């Protein structure tokens, strides 16, 4: 909450400037929102511009898992378009508010699809998995900071690095499970059970978005040698030739488009495809082995 002074013009021939106190509270901004005429975007712009003129502070608006933002024309709801429109207006007025969106690789194409000018609004940074040294520090440094007397044996550190693929979320997930087991006196770590729990907590919900036929195609992709990198339509067609019902190129293209919309596949600028979710191919192979 910031108490500042808002300047207003006086009335009459001898116009003068009057300063009245204004406290930025939820109630104040709610009143500004309600009293501003126009659409929701106009109201939000008015609120944010008021915050800037009153506080004169640079602000960062951070949104995680932003790939889940989406417009819904059927419901007449356009939250993604609204967000982009509001911040484009702030950029044009040179108001120093920064919008930071983080998410899976499907995020940026979704932004451009919503508003073509989004490509000029953002500076895109791809965060890849950690190398072995950084992954090792991500595992061991929190243990030292916790000062709980628990350290992971070197063999467990190596196993966690391997299973996580160097992705921070998976390092965090697996390390927490290992920590809890060691803290309760377990000397043998059931990594298979940990990965099954990861499958349930992280992958299964995404896998459920795919139809049976789409899962067949995803399984074909997961069995490619370059499954964790990039693959092309022709590789998927070739990999599916021994199925009871093979895929044609046109069918693969149609299904990939649907899988992109579901957030399971990502198409890069070179026209090649990748799994949008890290280590998804390993989950699919584990799932296929169970089946």
Secondary structure per residue as TSV (DSSP state, phi and psi in degrees):
chain	resnum	aa	ss	phi	psi
A	1	X	-	360.0	126.7
A	2	X	-	-124.3	124.2
A	3	X	E	-92.1	120.6
A	4	X	E	-134.6	-175.2
A	5	X	E	-116.0	129.6
A	6	X	E	-100.8	131.1
A	7	X	E	-94.1	134.0
A	8	X	E	-131.9	150.7
A	9	X	E	-79.9	136.8
A	10	X	-	-75.6	174.1
A	11	X	-	-109.9	160.5
A	12	X	S	96.6	-177.7
A	13	X	S	-68.4	-34.4
A	14	X	S	-95.7	71.4
A	15	X	-	-63.2	137.7
A	16	X	-	-137.0	164.4
A	17	X	E	-101.3	129.1
A	18	X	E	-113.0	141.6
A	19	X	E	-111.7	124.8
A	20	X	E	-121.0	141.4
A	21	X	E	-69.6	141.3
A	22	X	E	-138.8	122.8
A	23	X	E	-103.5	125.0
A	24	X	-	-79.0	103.4
A	25	X	-	-127.1	170.9
A	26	X	H	-60.4	-40.2
A	27	X	H	-63.5	-41.5
A	28	X	H	-61.6	-49.3
A	29	X	H	-66.8	-34.0
A	30	X	H	-64.2	-38.0
A	31	X	H	-66.8	-43.2
A	32	X	H	-60.4	-43.1
A	33	X	H	-60.2	-47.2
A	34	X	H	-68.3	-33.7
A	35	X	H	-86.8	-12.7
A	36	X	S	-79.1	124.8
A	37	X	-	-75.0	160.5
A	38	X	S	108.6	-161.5
A	39	X	-	-82.6	176.0
A	40	X	H	-57.9	-40.2
A	41	X	H	-60.8	-41.0
A	42	X	H	-62.9	-40.3
A	43	X	H	-66.7	-42.4
A	44	X	H	-65.9	-41.0
A	45	X	H	-60.6	-42.1
A	46	X	H	-61.5	-42.5
A	47	X	H	-64.3	-47.1
A	48	X	H	-68.6	-37.9
A	49	X	H	-66.6	-36.2
A	50	X	H	-63.7	-42.7
A	51	X	H	-58.3	-41.4
A	52	X	H	-68.3	-47.2
A	53	X	H	-65.9	-29.4
A	54	X	H	-85.7	-47.0
A	55	X	H	-89.0	-31.7
A	56	X	-	54.2	39.2
A	57	X	-	-115.3	139.3
A	58	X	-	-77.4	133.2
A	59	X	E	-125.6	149.0
A	60	X	E	-117.1	125.6
A	61	X	E	-105.0	113.3
A	62	X	E	-110.2	133.4
A	63	X	E	-132.1	112.8
A	64	X	S	-91.2	160.9
A	65	X	S	53.1	38.9
A	66	X	G	-70.5	-11.7
A	67	X	G	-65.4	-14.7
A	68	X	G	-82.3	-10.4
A	69	X	-	-67.6	133.8
A	70	X	-	-159.1	147.5
A	71	X	-	-84.2	148.2
A	72	X	B	-129.7	90.8
A	73	X	T	-62.7	-34.8
A	74	X	T	-62.6	-38.2
A	75	X	T	-90.7	2.2
A	76	X	T	57.7	41.9
A	77	X	B	-123.7	128.0
A	78	X	-	-134.1	62.8
A	79	X	H	-65.0	-37.0
A	80	X	H	-68.5	-48.0
A	81	X	H	-60.3	-39.9
A	82	X	H	-61.9	-45.6
A	83	X	H	-59.9	-45.6
A	84	X	H	-67.0	-41.1
A	85	X	H	-62.2	-43.5
A	86	X	H	-63.4	-46.3
A	87	X	H	-77.1	-26.0
A	88	X	H	-65.2	-38.3
A	89	X	H	-63.0	-41.9
A	90	X	H	-65.2	-38.1
A	91	X	H	-64.0	-42.9
A	92	X	H	-62.0	-32.8
A	93	X	T	-88.6	4.8
A	94	X	T	57.9	34.8
A	95	X	-	-82.0	123.5
A	96	X	-	-79.8	61.4
A	97	X	E	-106.5	130.1
A	98	X	E	-107.3	134.3
A	99	X	E	-105.5	119.9
A	100	X	E	-115.0	118.2
A	101	X	E	-114.0	132.2
A	102	X	-	-127.3	145.7
A	103	X	-	176.2	-169.8
A	104	X	-	-71.5	166.5
A	105	X	T	-59.1	-16.6
A	106	X	H	-72.1	-9.5
A	107	X	H	-62.6	-53.5
A	108	X	H	-64.4	-45.2
A	109	X	H	-58.2	-34.3
A	110	X	H	-67.0	-37.2
A	111	X	H	-63.8	-46.4
A	112	X	H	-66.7	-35.9
A	113	X	H	-64.4	-36.3
A	114	X	H	-72.3	-45.6
A	115	X	-	-143.7	117.1
A	116	X	T	-60.1	-29.6
A	117	X	T	-74.4	-5.8
A	118	X	H	-59.8	-28.4
A	119	X	H	-62.6	-29.4
A	120	X	H	-88.2	-12.5
A	121	X	H	-82.3	-27.6
A	122	X	-	-120.0	149.7
A	123	X	-	-102.5	116.4
A	124	X	-	-91.7	129.7
A	125	X	-	-125.2	126.3
A	126	X	-	-95.9	123.9
A	127	X	-	-99.7	109.5
A	128	X	-	-88.8	175.6
A	129	X	-	-66.4	157.6
A	130	X	-	-73.4	149.0
A	131	X	-	-76.2	174.6
A	132	X	H	-59.0	-41.3
A	133	X	H	-66.3	-45.5
A	134	X	H	-66.8	-38.4
A	135	X	H	-64.1	-39.2
A	136	X	H	-62.3	-42.5
A	137	X	H	-65.4	-36.7
A	138	X	H	-64.0	-27.6
A	139	X	H	-84.3	-46.3
A	140	X	H	-87.0	-33.6
A	141	X	H	-61.3	-45.3
A	142	X	H	-60.7	-31.0
A	143	X	H	-65.6	-40.3
A	144	X	H	-67.6	-40.4
A	145	X	H	-67.0	-32.8
A	146	X	H	-68.7	-27.6
A	147	X	T	54.8	38.5
A	148	X	S	-99.5	3.1
A	149	X	S	81.0	4.1
A	150	X	-	-100.8	126.4
A	151	X	-	-128.1	145.9
A	152	X	-	-85.9	135.7
A	153	X	-	-58.9	152.8
A	154	X	H	-57.4	-37.8
A	155	X	H	-62.9	-36.1
A	156	X	H	-72.1	-37.5
A	157	X	H	-60.2	-45.1
A	158	X	H	-63.4	-39.6
A	159	X	H	-65.4	-42.2
A	160	X	H	-63.9	-42.2
A	161	X	H	-60.4	-43.5
A	162	X	H	-66.8	-47.6
A	163	X	H	-69.0	-33.0
A	164	X	H	-79.6	-18.1
A	165	X	T	66.8	10.5
A	166	X	T	84.6	6.0
A	167	X	-	-84.6	127.1
A	168	X	H	-54.6	-42.3
A	169	X	H	-61.9	-43.2
A	170	X	H	-70.1	-35.0
A	171	X	H	-59.8	-46.0
A	172	X	H	-62.8	-46.1
A	173	X	H	-62.4	-52.2
A	174	X	H	-67.5	-41.5
A	175	X	H	-61.7	-39.5
A	176	X	H	-62.7	-42.4
A	177	X	H	-63.9	-43.5
A	178	X	H	-64.3	-42.4
A	179	X	H	-59.4	-47.4
A	180	X	H	-62.3	-37.8
A	181	X	H	-68.3	-44.7
A	182	X	H	-65.4	-38.2
A	183	X	H	-64.5	-26.1
A	184	X	T	-97.3	12.4
A	185	X	T	93.2	10.4
A	186	X	-	-82.8	127.7
A	187	X	-	-97.4	-23.2
A	188	X	S	-105.9	123.6
A	189	X	-	-96.8	120.8
A	190	X	-	-82.7	82.0
A	191	X	H	-64.7	-31.3
A	192	X	H	-60.5	-42.9
A	193	X	H	-66.8	-36.9
A	194	X	H	-63.4	-42.9
A	195	X	H	-68.4	-32.7
A	196	X	H	-65.4	-37.7
A	197	X	H	-66.6	-39.8
A	198	X	H	-61.9	-40.7
A	199	X	I	-58.6	-45.0
A	200	X	I	-68.0	-44.4
A	201	X	I	-77.1	-31.4
A	202	X	I	-114.7	-47.2
A	203	X	I	-90.2	-35.9
A	204	X	H	-59.8	-39.3
A	205	X	H	-61.9	-37.6
A	206	X	H	-72.1	-39.7
A	207	X	H	-62.1	-32.8
A	208	X	T	-67.5	-17.1
A	209	X	T	-72.6	-18.8
A	210	X	S	-91.4	144.9
A	211	X	-	-76.1	170.3
A	212	X	H	-59.6	-41.9
A	213	X	H	-68.8	-38.2
A	214	X	H	-65.4	-35.5
A	215	X	H	-65.9	-34.4
A	216	X	H	-59.8	-45.4
A	217	X	H	-67.3	-40.5
A	218	X	H	-63.8	-35.3
A	219	X	H	-67.5	-39.0
A	220	X	H	-59.5	-45.8
A	221	X	H	-63.0	-39.9
A	222	X	H	-66.7	-21.2
A	223	X	T	-94.3	-1.2
A	224	X	S	-70.6	151.3
A	225	X	T	-63.3	-32.3
A	226	X	T	-101.9	31.3
A	227	X	T	-60.4	-33.0
A	228	X	T	-87.3	4.0
A	229	X	S	-119.0	-108.5
A	230	X	-	-131.4	151.4
A	231	X	B	-145.6	159.5
A	232	X	-	-113.0	166.9
A	233	X	H	-58.9	-42.7
A	234	X	H	-61.7	-35.4
A	235	X	H	-67.3	-37.7
A	236	X	H	-67.7	-41.4
A	237	X	H	-62.0	-44.5
A	238	X	H	-65.7	-38.7
A	239	X	H	-69.8	-20.5
A	240	X	T	-99.5	4.5
A	241	X	T	-65.6	-23.3
A	242	X	T	-92.8	1.4
A	243	X	S	-71.3	158.5
A	244	X	T	-59.6	-38.9
A	245	X	T	-122.9	90.4
A	246	X	-	-62.9	169.6
A	247	X	-	-107.5	138.2
A	248	X	-	-87.6	165.4
A	249	X	H	-60.4	-42.7
A	250	X	H	-65.8	-37.4
A	251	X	H	-66.7	-41.8
A	252	X	H	-61.2	-44.1
A	253	X	H	-59.7	-43.8
A	254	X	H	-63.4	-42.8
A	255	X	H	-71.0	-36.5
A	256	X	H	-62.8	-38.2
A	257	X	H	-60.9	-42.3
A	258	X	H	-67.3	-38.4
A	259	X	H	-69.9	-31.3
A	260	X	H	-65.3	-43.7
A	261	X	H	-63.3	-32.3
A	262	X	T	-81.2	-5.7
A	263	X	T	79.9	21.5
A	264	X	S	-102.2	-26.6
A	265	X	E	-125.6	148.3
A	266	X	E	-126.6	133.5
A	267	X	E	-106.8	122.5
A	268	X	-	-87.4	-178.2
A	269	X	T	-73.9	-10.7
A	270	X	T	-94.2	7.6
A	271	X	S	77.9	15.4
A	272	X	-	-109.0	165.1
A	273	X	E	-119.2	153.5
A	274	X	E	-144.4	160.0
A	275	X	E	-68.3	131.9
A	276	X	S	-73.7	-24.3
A	277	X	S	-105.2	125.4
A	278	X	T	-57.7	140.9
A	279	X	T	62.7	15.6
A	280	X	H	-62.2	-35.0
A	281	X	H	-63.2	-37.3
A	282	X	H	-67.3	-39.7
A	283	X	H	-60.6	-44.6
A	284	X	H	-62.9	-40.6
A	285	X	H	-66.2	-38.8
A	286	X	H	-64.5	-42.2
A	287	X	H	-64.4	-40.0
A	288	X	H	-66.9	-37.5
A	289	X	H	-65.4	-39.4
A	290	X	H	-64.2	-41.0
A	291	X	-	-65.7	360.0
